[in-house]
Amino acid sequence: MKQRVVVQAIIQSDGKTLLLHRCQGRPAIVGKYELPGGTLEYDEQPEDGLRRHVQAETGLQAKALRLTDVISMVNREEGDVQHILISYAVSGLTVVEPITLGRSYDTYEWKQLSEIQRDELRDSAQLLLGLYGAEKLPPNSIADGQSDDVDSTTNPLSVVIYSDGGSRGNPGPSAAAFVIMNRQQEVLDQGGIYLGITTNNQAEYHGVQLGLERAFELGIPAIEFRIDSMLVVNQMKGIYKIKNRELWPINERIRSLIDKFEKVTFTHVPRELNQFADSLVNKLLDEHQNDTAVI
């Protein structure tokens, strides 16, 4: 199978994301909206390639980049080509309207995620914006948009678990938490624990473990985790190896728990889309800010 490395830019302003409308290219992509970006040239660094594409397609200078996700997908639009998608959040831009578009595009739009119709986007944009396989959300949902894994379950008894963990000091006082929600974005259960002194990554893993344990107690057969730690998500997917031995035991416990479910998937979401679990973690840390003992 052929493999192609593609860089994509997530450029946002006032809560809206920049989308470019294709007017040239293969029939499968003409008329679709996509994120700025494109294929890397041979021996080109991802950051350099992204800046090159953003400049050529929008006239904007992408200086401040933050890696947000690395995802592998087989593109339905090209059949046997495996794409490695590397996405970056672009910040610090001075945007002067109208944007100067490259010749492959005839227009652009700034849209909130809740306004975007999936069928108007390319598959890669759907995946990176968390809309692949997801239903359009109402305006008053937990956030303007949600992120969905390419393997997300369609089981009607499935739930979404937002989990999080944090350490003030890394290592330092740490806590982990989870929020279980149904597909209508109603909270079914939530919980958390103060961990004492540990690392941020260990705390993130504890959040996953707590969510799995509670979901098993509730008899839930299928889960989609939404986590703002790209490291944990990609380690659970097998994209990243676990080099820190301190994470091996809890990773093994989590995998043994996963075997008890019909299906468990992991999706990376921006921190602002994980506010419920994040607020529980901070609440626990605030309650134990004077504690010094390791639990």
N, C-alpha and C positions, 0 to 999 in steps of 0.2 A: 504493500500500500504506500502511495506517495505521501509525503509529509510536508507541510508548509507552516512556517512560523509567521504569525500575523500579530501586529501590535495595534491596539485600539485605544483611543483617547476618550475619557469621560470628562467632558467639559460642561460645567454647570454654572448657572448664574441665577440668583434669586429663586433657588429651588427648582429651576428648570434645566433640562439637559439638551445640549445641542445635537440635532439630528440633520444629516445631509440626505437629499433626495437624489437618487441615481437617475441619470438620463442616458448614460452610455454603459456598455458592457454586455455580459451574457443576458439572454432573455429572462433567465430566472431571477436576475437581480435588478433589472431595469424597472423603474417605478416603485422601488422599495426605499425605505429610509435606512440609514446605517450610521454608525459612529465614525468619526474621522479616524483614519489609520490605513494600514495596508500591509503588504508582504515585505518582510525584511530582505535586503539584498545579501549576497554572500558575504560572510564575515562581518556583517554590520551589527553593532550593538543595539539592543532593543530601544534604549532611550534615544539614541541618535536617529534610528529609523522612525520613531514616533515623531520626533521634532521635524524631520524632513517631510513626512506625510502631512502633518498638521499645517505646516507652512505652505505646502503646495496646494492643499485642498481648501484652506480657509484664509490664508494670509496672516494667521495669528502666530505669534512667537511663543512656543511652549517651553518655558524655562523651568518652572517648579513642577516636578513629576513625583508622584507617589504610587508605587506598585500596589494594585488592589486585588489582582487575581491572576492565576495561571490555570487555564482549563484546556483539556483535550476534548475534541469533538470530531466526529465524522460528519462533514457538511452534506446535508441532503441535496444542496444545490449543485454539488460536484461529484456526488456518488462515492468514488473510491479514494478521496483525498482526506487524510487526517490533518486537522488544523490544530496547532498549538496556539491558543489565544492568550496573549499577554496584555492585560489592561492596566492603564495608568490613569489616576485622577490628576487632572491638570489644574493648577491653581495660580493665582497671581497674574492672570491675564488682563490686559486692557483691551476690551472689545469695543470696536468702533463699528456701528451699524451704518450701512449694510455690510455684511461680511463679503469679502471677495472670494468667490468660489472657483475651484478648479474646473476644467472642462468636462469632467465626468458627472458634474452635478448641475441641476438647473434651479434649485431652490433649497432653502433650509428652514428649520423651525426650532423654536425653543419650547419644550413641552415638559410638564410635570409627568412623572411616571404613571400617575393615576389617569392621565388623559390619553395615554398611548394605547392604540389598538394593536394587538400582537400581529395581525395579518398584514400590517403596513410596514413591518420591520423585517430585515434579514435575520436569518437564524442566529448568526453570531451576536447581533445586537440584542435579540431576545434573551439569549443566554447570559450575556454580561450585565444586562440591566435587570436580570431576575424575573423575566416575564415568560420564559420558556415553560410551557405546560401549565401556566397559571391563569386563572380566570381574572377578568378585569375587576378591580376592587372598587367598592363604593367610596365616595369622597371622604367619609368620616371613619375610614378604617384606621388600624393602628399606625400606619404611616402612608406617605404618598405612594409608595410602591413596595413590593415584596420581592425577594430573590428566590428563585426556584431552581433546583438541580435538574440537569438534563434527564436524570433517571427518576424524577419525582414520581411517587406512587399515585395511582388514580383510585386506590381503594377507598370507598366511601367512609370506612371506619378509621381512616388514617388521621393523624393529628400533626400539627406543627409544634415543635419545641424550640423556643428561644432559650439558649443557655449562655452563661457568661461566667467569667472568673476574673478576679483582679487582685493585685498585690501592691501595697503601698510601700515600695522600697525595692522589691524584686531582687533578692528575697526580702520579705517583710510581712507584716500583718495581711492576711489574705482571706478571701471569702469566695464562695461559688453559689450560683443560683440558677433557677430554671423557671420558665413559664410555659405551660401546656395550653395550646389553643386549638379549637376545631377549625375547619375550613371556612367557617363564617366569622372567624376572628373573635370568637367568644372565649374568655378564659375559663378553662376547665379545672386547672389546678396550678399551684405555684409553690415554690419553697426554696430554701437555701440553707447554708451552713457556714459558720465561721471556722476557718481552718487553722488559725494560728499563723506561725511563721513558715512560709513556703514561697515558691516562685510563681510568677504570673502564669506561665504555661501549665504548671501543675494545677493551679486554680481553675484554668479554663477546662482542663480535662475532668476535674471534679464536677464541674457544672454539667458536663455530658453524662457522667456516671449517675449523678443524682436524677437527671431527667429520665434516663433509661430505667432506673430502679422504680421510680414512681409510675412510669407508663406501664411497666410490667405488672405492678400491683393493681393498676386500674384495668388490666386486661386489654390494653390497646395493641392491635396486631401490627400496625405499620406507622412509621414515624418519619418525618422529614425534619432534621435539625437545621436551624438557621443560626449561624455563629459568626461573630465579627473577627475571629482569629483565623486568618488565612492559613497559618501554620498548622493548627489543629485540623482544619477542614482537609487540607491537602495530605496530611499524615494519615487521616482516617480513610481517605480515598486511595492511599498507596502511591500518591504522586511524589511526596517527600518521604525520605527515610527518617527514622527516629534515631538521631545520633546521641541524644542526651539519655544516659542510662536511668536517670531518675524518673523518666517518663515511661519506661518499659513496663513496670508492674501495673500501673493504672491503665495503660493502653491494652494490656492483655485482659484485664478485668472487663474493660469496656467491650472488647471483641467477644468475650464469652457471653456477656449480656446480649449483644446484638444477635447472637445465634438463637436466642429465645423468641425473636420476632420474625414475622413474615418478610418484612422489608424495612430497612433503615437507610436513609440517604442523608448526605451532608451538603449544605450550601453555604457559601460565604456571602455575608451581607455587610454593608457599611455599618459602622457603629451607631449612626443615627437611626437605623432601622432595628436596633436591638435595645431600645431604651427601657423596656419593661424589666428585662433580666438585669441590665446594667444598673438600674435604680435599686433593685433588690440587693445587689452586691454592695453598692455604696451605703445603703441603709445598714447592712450588717457590719460593715467596717466602721461606720460612725458609732454604732452601738458598742463596739469593742475597742474603741480607739485608746482606751486606757489600759487594755489588757497587755500583758507581756508573756504570759505562759503559752507554750505550744500545746495545742489540743490534738 
